[in-house]
Amino acid sequence: MSILVIGGTGRVGGHVVRKLAEAGESVRVLGRTASGPDAVQGSIEDPAAVRRAVEGVAGVVIAVESGASAASASAVHEQGVRNVVEAAAPGTQVVLVTQIYLTRADEHPEMGYILGARFAGEEAVRRSGLPYTIVRPSWLTGRPGGRSALLLDQGDNGDGQVSREDIAEICVQALRAPAARGKTFEVYGVPGDPVADWAAAFAKLEGDQA
């Protein structure tokens, strides 16, 4: 199937693009510096670019970062995500990468504008009627993935770290697993063996309330 990765030139999105390509999937990238035969240069902030990018794809992974201002956060994480769900055809699968602390922004007031915008983007996805998975990483690191266990949790109560490459793997696996759909969850790297059965890991999670 053809998958669009928005933010595919970024630190998480780049891993997603590589993993999808290695699995033999057809990959399209939307990004300001995107290049290649099936790339769309532009931004999630531009509705016209988003419409061009989502045309004909079966799934979309959104892994974007904003600038360090409230206006940029709103344009990217809130309105930008709305641009995607409004342009996507019915049935298009969406995997959105956000972060922990979205429901307890008071613990990080210095990030309040980003957390609020990301949460609004999540809500746009949940209300879109599209099949979706929302992945909330803990603090991201550049360590190699696939070397430790991953805790998939719900309730937004924890703290910790997780590899960007591991988050990319979760995005790819969520595209394949019906058990991941309609769910929002946090991810933490923990001691132990890597996940062996992704379908079972996703099946343990509760679906979002309608």
N, C-alpha and C positions, 0 to 999 in steps of 0.2 A: 504494500500500500504506500501511497505518497504521503509523507509527513512534512509539515512546515515547522521549522524551529525558529521562533522569534527570539532574537538575542543569540543566534547561533554562532556569532563570532566572539561571544563572551566567555567567561571562565567556567560557567556551568554549561551553557548552551554549546560550547565547542566540544565538550565531552559527549553531549547528547548526539550531535551531528556525527561524530566519529563512531560511536557505538551503533547508531542506526545504519550507517554506511557499511560497517563491518558485518552487520547482519543481513546485508543485501537489500535493505529498504531504499526506496527512492526518497531523497531528502531535498527539500527546498529551504533556503535560508532567507529570512528578512532581516536586514541590518544595514546600518549606515555605511559599513565598509564591506558588505557582502559581495562576493565575486564568484563566478562560475556559470555554467550553462543554465542552471535552474535557480539562480539567485535573484532576489529582488532588492535593489538598493532603496533604502528608505527607513522609516521609523514607525514604531507602533503608534506614535502620536499622529501619523498622517493617515486619515481614513481611506484615501485613494490608494496609497501603497498597500495598506492592509487588505483592501478588497482584491487587488491584483494578486497578492501573495496567497490568500486563502482559496482562490479559485481552483477547484478540482482536487483538493487534498482531502484525505480521509481523517487526518488528525492534526492537531496543533499542540506543540509544546511552547509555553511562554516562560522564558527564563531571562528576564530583563532587569537591569539596574537603572535607577534614575540619577540625576544630578543631585547635588547637595543643597536643594532648596525646596520649600513647600510647593512652589509652582511646578517644578520639574516632577516631584513625586506624584502630584495629582495628575499631571498630563500623561505620565507613563503608566503608573500602577492603577489608577482609577479610570480615567477616560481612555487610555490606551487599551486596557483590557476590554472596556465596553466596545471599542472599535472592533475588536476581534469577534466578540460574541454576536454583535449585530451584523457582521459581514459573513460569518460562517454559515454554510448551508446546514439545514436540519440534519441531525445525525452525526455531524462532525465531532469527533472526540477531542476534548480539550484537557490538557494537563498543565496546570498552573503552579509555578514555583513561587512561594511567598516566604514566610519566615515565622519563627516562634515569637511570642510576646504580643501578638496582635490583639488578644482579648485582655491584656493587662498592661496597656501602654503606660499607665501611671508609674510602672517600675523603671521605665526608660523615657522620661519626659524629653530628653534631648533628641529622641527619635520619634516623637509623637506624630509629626506630620507624615513621616514615611509609613509608620504603622497604621495610621488612619487611612491613608490612601491605599495601602495594600489590602486592608480589610474591606474597603469599599469595592475593590476589584474582585476579591473573593465573592462578595455578595452578588456582583453582577454575573459571575459564572454560575453560582448556585441557582440563580433565578432565570437563567437563560433558556432552560429546557433542553440544553445539549448534554450529552453524556460527558462527565467530567471526573477528574481527580485533582484534588488540591493538596500539594506537598509543602509542608512547613519545615524547612531545615532548621536545625539549631545552628550555632555559629559555624560558619564554613571555613574549612582549611584546604590547603593545597596538597595534603598527603595523598598518596596513591589509594585508590579504592580497592574493595574486595579483600581486605586484610583483617577485618574485624566484624563482629556482629553488629546488627543494626536494630535499635528499638523503635518500632513503629507504635506511637502512643497517641492518645487523644485526650483533650481537656486543656491543653496549653498550660501545663503546670510545671514543666521541667526546665532544665538548662543543660548545656553541654556543647559538644562539638561534633561535626560530621564532615567527611570528605566531600568535596564538590563532585568528584568522580562517582562516589556512591549515590549522591542525589541524582546524577545523570542516569545511572543504572536503574534507579527506581522509576524515573520518568519513562524510560524505554519499557520496563516491565509493566508499568501501569497501562501503557497503550495496548498491551497484549492480553491483559487479564480482566475479564468481566467483573471479577470480585473486587476490583479497585474502584469501580465506578460509583459515583454518588457519594464519595467519602472524602473527608478532610482529616489529615493526620500530621503529627509532628514526627521528626526523625532525629535520633541521637545515635552517635557511635558509642558502642559499649564493648567491653571485653567479651571474647567468644568467637565462635566460628561464623563465617559469612552466611547469609541467607541461602538455603538450598532449595526451598520451595516457595516461590513468590506467591503463587496462587493461594497457598495456605496462609501465608503471612497477611495478605490482603483480606482474606475471608474472615480473619479474627476481628477485624475492625468493624465498628458500627457505622451504618449509613447515616448521612446527615438528615436532620429532621426536615420534612417538607415545608 
